[in-house]
Amino acid sequence: MPPDIALDAAPARAWSYRLVQLGLVWLLLFVVTFEEWAQMAHQWWNIDTYSHILLLPAIIAWLVWIKRDELSALVPEGWWPALGWFVAGFLLWLGGRALEINLFAQAGAVMTFQAAAIALLGLRVSLILTLPIAYSCFLVPFGDEIIPQLQAITAHLATWLTEASGVAMVADGIYIDTPAGLFIVAEACSGVKFLIAMVTLGMLVAFTCFESWSRRAWLMLACVIVPIIANGIRAWATIFIAQYVGAEAAGSFDHIVYGWFFFGIVIALVIGVAWRWFERDPEDAGWSLAEIEAMSTVAALERNTISASLIVAIMLAVAIAFAAAARLG
């Protein structure tokens, strides 16, 4: 084999070997944290609030795919500082299980997967893959904690708009009594599922289409405020229409609009306005190899490399130890 062909094949062999190692470690982590992944899968599949997460694996895979040229120029190296994140993930996982807080346990499970990838692929590769690694945090279902607050905000907006539109009413918290009937801003009407989905989408757009942190911040602010206000308007519209067509007919109309059109309109509004200020093609997202090489701290931090086989052995020992601790607990 000519020397140049042998050199070209070396990175490919290194990647193949390292990805096999990573796959085996992930398999063990999946077995150890199976309960959390099963819970998350149940929430993704069966709870409307989190159904958008079913799209995330494909999005994460795409974010990795668009960096393939830069990744092919690198050889993965074991980076031991990531083991600290690995242990932290297991501590959060174990604490979540002990306290019966699923959010903590599930976040810890995802953290261990992230840390395993960083530790086995190395600092430069991980910096190239910063966006997909960070975006995997959205695999963890969250948002139930803010439902009461969103109910209160929606009820307040609906009450104010109902009063302003001249409809007689008596409001008491999430209860709005009108001539057409009593309306309750229930958990399903809080708008949490669209808010979470909008934040998830907004984060993707912010870091693929913008370079300016100020523009990213404005977009994320819009992704929070616009769905909340729009949900209040939707609740008011249901109450207002009910005064003329009846509560049952208005409720049926609300479910159709809310389920099929409402979120699409909100997305089109926010992303359509933001599109005018997009700064780059989405496929240019993340740091380039040239930008990483220009970072003064990378070379110093890269000195903390050790054998990938040793990292695998350490991660296996840590995973087994925490699995045993969870069983004893």
C-alpha positions in Angstrom: 0.0 0.0 0.0 1.4 3.4 -1.0 2.4 5.6 2.1 -0.2 8.3 1.2 -3.0 5.8 1.1 -1.9 4.3 4.4 -1.9 7.8 6.0 -5.4 8.5 4.7 -6.6 5.2 6.1 -5.2 5.8 9.6 -7.8 8.4 10.7 -10.6 6.2 9.3 -9.4 3.2 11.3 -9.0 5.3 14.4 -12.5 6.6 14.1 -13.9 3.1 13.5 -12.2 1.8 16.6 -13.2 4.7 18.8 -16.8 4.7 17.7 -17.0 1.0 18.5 -15.6 1.8 22.0 -18.1 4.6 22.4 -21.0 2.4 21.3 -20.1 -0.3 23.8 -19.8 2.3 26.6 -23.2 3.8 25.6 -24.7 0.3 25.6 -23.6 -0.3 29.2 -24.8 3.2 30.2 -28.2 2.5 28.6 -28.5 -0.8 30.5 -27.5 0.9 33.8 -29.9 3.9 33.3 -32.6 1.9 31.4 -35.3 3.0 33.8 -34.7 6.6 33.0 -34.6 6.1 29.2 -37.8 4.0 29.4 -39.5 6.8 31.3 -38.3 9.4 28.8 -39.4 7.3 25.8 -42.9 6.9 27.4 -43.2 10.6 27.8 -42.0 11.3 24.3 -44.5 8.9 22.8 -47.5 9.2 25.0 -47.5 12.8 26.3 -48.3 15.5 23.8 -46.2 18.0 25.6 -43.0 16.1 24.7 -43.9 14.6 21.4 -41.6 17.0 19.6 -38.6 15.3 21.3 -39.2 12.3 18.9 -37.6 14.5 16.2 -34.5 15.4 18.2 -32.4 12.3 17.5 -32.7 13.0 13.7 -31.8 16.7 14.3 -28.8 15.8 16.5 -27.7 13.3 13.8 -27.9 16.1 11.2 -25.9 18.5 13.4 -23.2 15.8 13.5 -23.4 15.1 9.8 -22.8 18.7 8.7 -19.5 18.7 10.6 -18.3 15.5 8.8 -15.6 17.2 6.8 -14.0 18.8 9.8 -14.3 15.6 11.8 -12.6 13.6 9.1 -9.5 15.8 9.5 -9.2 14.9 13.2 -8.1 11.8 15.0 -10.1 11.2 18.2 -8.1 11.1 21.5 -9.0 10.2 25.0 -9.5 13.3 27.2 -9.6 12.5 30.9 -11.0 15.8 32.3 -14.4 14.8 30.8 -14.5 12.0 33.4 -15.4 14.7 36.0 -18.6 15.4 34.0 -19.2 11.6 33.8 -19.1 11.2 37.5 -21.2 14.4 38.0 -23.8 12.9 35.7 -23.9 9.7 37.8 -24.1 11.6 41.0 -27.1 13.6 39.6 -28.7 10.3 38.4 -28.2 8.6 41.7 -29.5 11.6 43.6 -32.5 11.8 41.4 -33.4 8.2 42.0 -32.9 8.5 45.8 -35.1 11.7 45.9 -37.5 10.2 43.4 -37.1 13.3 41.2 -37.3 12.0 37.6 -36.0 15.3 36.1 -32.7 14.9 37.9 -32.3 11.2 37.3 -33.0 11.6 33.6 -30.7 14.7 33.2 -28.0 12.7 34.9 -28.5 9.8 32.5 -28.1 12.1 29.5 -25.0 13.7 31.1 -23.2 10.4 31.3 -23.8 9.8 27.5 -22.5 13.3 26.8 -19.4 12.8 29.0 -18.6 9.5 27.5 -18.5 11.0 24.0 -16.3 13.9 25.1 -13.9 11.7 27.0 -13.5 9.2 24.2 -13.5 11.6 21.2 -11.3 14.3 22.7 -11.3 18.0 23.2 -11.1 19.2 19.5 -13.7 16.7 18.3 -16.0 17.7 21.2 -15.6 21.4 20.4 -16.5 20.7 16.8 -19.6 18.8 18.1 -20.5 21.3 20.8 -23.9 22.1 19.3 -25.2 18.5 19.0 -23.8 17.5 22.4 -25.4 20.5 24.1 -28.6 20.1 22.1 -29.0 16.6 23.5 -30.0 18.2 26.8 -33.4 18.7 25.3 -33.9 15.0 25.2 -34.8 15.4 28.9 -38.6 16.1 29.3 -39.1 19.3 31.3 -41.7 21.9 31.8 -44.3 20.3 34.1 -42.9 22.4 36.9 -44.1 25.7 35.3 -47.6 24.6 34.4 -49.3 26.4 37.4 -47.5 29.6 36.6 -48.5 29.3 32.9 -52.1 28.6 33.9 -52.2 31.8 36.0 -50.7 33.9 33.2 -53.1 32.5 30.6 -56.1 33.1 32.9 -54.9 36.6 33.7 -54.6 37.4 30.0 -57.9 35.8 29.1 -59.7 37.6 31.9 -58.3 41.0 30.9 -59.1 40.5 27.2 -62.6 39.2 28.0 -63.3 42.2 30.2 -61.9 44.5 27.6 -64.1 43.0 24.8 -67.2 43.8 26.8 -68.2 40.3 27.9 -69.8 40.1 31.4 -67.7 37.8 33.6 -66.6 37.0 37.1 -63.0 35.7 37.4 -61.5 33.7 40.3 -58.0 32.6 39.5 -58.2 30.0 36.7 -62.0 30.1 36.7 -63.8 32.5 34.4 -67.6 32.6 34.6 -69.5 34.1 31.7 -73.1 34.1 30.4 -72.1 31.2 28.1 -70.8 29.1 30.9 -67.9 28.6 33.3 -64.5 28.3 31.7 -61.5 26.7 33.4 -57.9 27.3 32.3 -56.9 23.7 32.9 -53.3 22.2 32.7 -53.9 21.3 29.1 -54.7 24.9 28.3 -51.6 26.3 30.0 -49.7 26.3 26.7 -46.7 24.5 28.2 -46.3 22.1 25.3 -46.1 24.8 22.7 -43.8 26.9 24.9 -41.4 24.0 25.4 -41.4 23.0 21.7 -40.9 26.7 20.7 -37.9 27.1 23.0 -36.4 23.8 21.7 -36.9 25.0 18.1 -35.7 28.5 18.9 -32.5 27.2 20.4 -31.8 25.2 17.3 -32.4 28.3 15.0 -30.5 30.6 17.3 -27.3 28.6 17.1 -27.5 27.5 13.5 -28.6 30.7 11.9 -27.1 33.4 14.1 -23.6 34.3 15.2 -24.5 37.4 17.3 -25.3 36.6 21.0 -27.6 39.6 21.1 -29.7 38.3 18.2 -29.8 34.9 19.8 -31.0 36.4 23.0 -33.7 38.4 21.2 -34.9 35.3 19.4 -35.1 33.2 22.5 -37.0 36.0 24.3 -39.5 36.0 21.4 -39.7 32.2 21.7 -40.8 32.5 25.3 -43.0 35.6 25.2 -44.9 35.1 21.9 -46.3 31.6 22.7 -47.4 32.8 26.1 -49.2 35.8 24.8 -50.6 33.9 21.9 -52.0 31.2 24.2 -53.7 33.9 26.3 -55.3 35.3 23.1 -56.4 31.8 22.1 -58.1 31.2 25.5 -59.8 34.6 25.2 -61.0 33.8 21.7 -62.5 30.6 22.9 -64.5 32.4 25.6 -65.5 35.2 23.2 -66.7 32.9 20.4 -68.6 30.8 23.0 -70.8 33.8 23.8 -72.3 33.5 20.2 -72.0 29.8 19.3 -72.1 28.1 22.7 -69.4 26.7 24.9 -69.4 23.2 23.3 -69.0 24.5 19.8 -66.3 27.0 20.8 -64.5 24.2 22.7 -64.5 22.0 19.6 -63.3 24.8 17.4 -60.5 25.6 19.9 -59.2 22.0 19.9 -59.0 22.0 16.1 -57.3 25.3 15.9 -55.1 24.8 18.9 -54.0 21.4 17.6 -53.6 21.9 13.9 -53.0 25.6 13.2 -52.1 27.6 16.3 -48.6 26.4 16.8 -47.8 26.6 13.0 -48.9 30.2 13.0 -46.8 31.1 16.0 -43.7 29.4 14.5 -44.3 31.1 11.2 -44.6 34.5 12.9 -41.5 34.2 15.1 -39.2 32.5 12.6 -40.5 34.5 9.7 -39.6 37.8 11.5 -36.2 36.4 12.6 -35.4 35.2 9.1 -34.7 38.7 8.0 -31.7 38.9 10.3 -30.2 35.4 9.7 -26.4 35.7 9.6 -25.3 32.4 8.1 -26.3 29.1 6.4 -27.4 26.5 9.0 -24.8 24.1 7.7 -22.1 26.6 8.8 -23.2 26.2 12.4 -20.7 25.6 15.2 -17.0 26.3 15.5 -14.8 25.5 12.5 -11.6 23.7 12.8 -9.7 26.9 12.0 -11.5 28.7 14.8 -10.7 25.9 17.3 -7.0 25.9 16.3 -6.9 29.7 16.9 -8.1 29.2 20.6 -5.1 29.7 22.8 -6.4 27.4 25.6 -7.1 24.4 23.4 -3.4 23.3 23.1 -2.9 23.5 26.8 -6.1 21.6 27.7 -5.3 19.0 25.1 -2.3 17.9 27.1 -4.7 16.1 29.4 -4.9 13.0 27.1 -4.7 9.4 28.1 -5.3 6.1 26.5 -8.9 5.6 25.3 -8.7 2.0 26.6 -7.9 3.3 30.1 -10.8 5.8 29.9 -13.1 3.0 28.9 -11.9 0.9 31.9 -12.5 3.9 34.3 -16.0 4.6 32.9 -17.0 0.9 33.2 -15.8 0.8 36.8 -17.6 4.0 37.6 -20.8 2.8 35.9 -20.8 -0.5 37.7 -20.1 1.1 41.1 -23.0 3.6 40.7 -25.3 0.8 39.5 -24.4 -1.2 42.6 -25.0 1.8 44.8 -28.4 2.4 43.2 -29.4 -1.2 43.8 -28.3 -1.1 47.4 -30.2 2.2 47.9 
